[in-house]
Amino acid sequence: MPHTTTISRMTTTGAPPRLSTLAQWADRHFKWLLVAPAVLLILALSIYPLLFSLVVSFINYDFQVPGHAFVGLKNFERVVFDPVARWSLLLTACLSSISVAIEFVLGLLVALT
């Protein structure tokens, strides 16, 4: 018994219906509307503290005194020439170097076993 196969042609039903201008805009920008709150939150939690600390570094900021006087680079000069600050920076650099070296060796040992 012979088997016959019929091939049918695909027919198009015409162009898809056009979307309205609002629907086109929503289709294009809806993903950005969903991402916007997260982006704004990240910016608020990262950029604002960075800018605030930059501003505070140039003024004499005191919680007990209501006014803030501009002191320029005097705060940076105080940190550079302060022996306690220099000692704490040295200890921080040593601690960071030792920690990175230990973590590198331990990570290498774990990777090789």
C-alpha positions in Angstrom: 0.0 0.0 0.0 1.6 3.2 -1.1 1.9 6.1 1.3 1.2 9.5 0.0 2.3 12.7 1.6 0.5 15.9 1.0 2.4 19.2 1.4 0.3 22.1 2.1 1.4 25.6 1.5 1.5 28.0 4.4 -0.7 30.9 3.9 -0.3 34.3 5.6 -3.2 36.0 7.1 -1.8 39.4 6.5 0.2 41.9 8.5 -0.2 41.7 12.3 -2.4 44.4 13.7 -0.5 47.7 14.4 -0.1 48.6 18.0 -1.1 52.0 19.2 1.5 54.5 20.1 1.1 53.9 23.8 1.4 50.2 23.3 4.5 50.6 21.3 6.0 52.9 23.9 5.1 50.4 26.7 6.5 47.5 24.7 9.8 49.3 24.3 10.2 50.9 27.7 8.4 48.6 30.2 11.5 46.7 31.0 13.2 50.0 32.0 10.3 50.9 34.2 10.7 47.6 36.1 14.5 48.1 36.6 14.3 51.8 37.5 13.4 51.4 41.3 16.4 49.0 41.8 18.8 51.4 39.9 17.5 54.4 41.9 18.0 52.5 45.2 21.5 51.5 44.3 22.4 55.0 43.3 20.9 56.4 46.5 22.8 53.9 48.7 26.1 54.3 46.9 26.4 57.7 45.3 24.9 59.9 48.0 27.2 58.6 50.8 30.2 59.1 48.5 29.2 62.7 47.7 28.4 63.4 51.3 31.8 62.1 52.5 33.5 64.2 49.8 31.7 67.4 51.1 32.4 66.6 54.7 36.1 66.1 54.0 36.4 69.8 53.1 34.5 71.3 56.1 34.9 71.2 59.9 31.9 68.9 60.6 30.8 68.6 64.2 27.6 67.1 65.4 27.5 69.4 68.5 28.1 72.7 66.6 25.3 73.8 64.2 27.6 75.7 61.8 30.1 74.1 59.4 33.2 76.1 58.5 35.1 75.4 55.2 38.6 74.3 56.1 39.8 73.2 52.6 42.7 70.7 52.7 43.4 71.1 56.4 41.6 67.8 57.3 43.9 66.0 54.8 47.0 67.7 56.2 46.0 66.6 59.7 45.7 63.0 58.6 48.9 62.9 56.6 51.0 64.4 59.5 49.3 62.6 62.3 51.5 59.7 63.7 48.5 57.8 64.9 46.8 57.9 61.5 50.1 56.9 59.8 50.5 54.0 62.2 46.9 52.8 61.6 47.4 53.0 57.8 50.6 50.9 58.2 48.8 48.3 60.3 45.9 48.2 57.8 48.3 47.6 54.9 50.1 44.8 56.8 46.9 43.1 57.8 45.6 43.3 54.2 48.8 41.9 52.7 48.9 39.0 55.2 45.2 38.2 54.7 45.6 38.2 50.9 48.7 36.0 51.0 47.0 33.5 53.4 43.8 33.4 51.3 45.8 33.0 48.1 47.7 30.0 49.5 44.7 28.4 51.0 42.7 28.9 47.8 45.5 27.4 45.7 45.7 24.4 48.1 42.0 23.8 47.9 42.1 24.1 44.1 44.9 21.6 43.7 43.3 18.9 46.0 
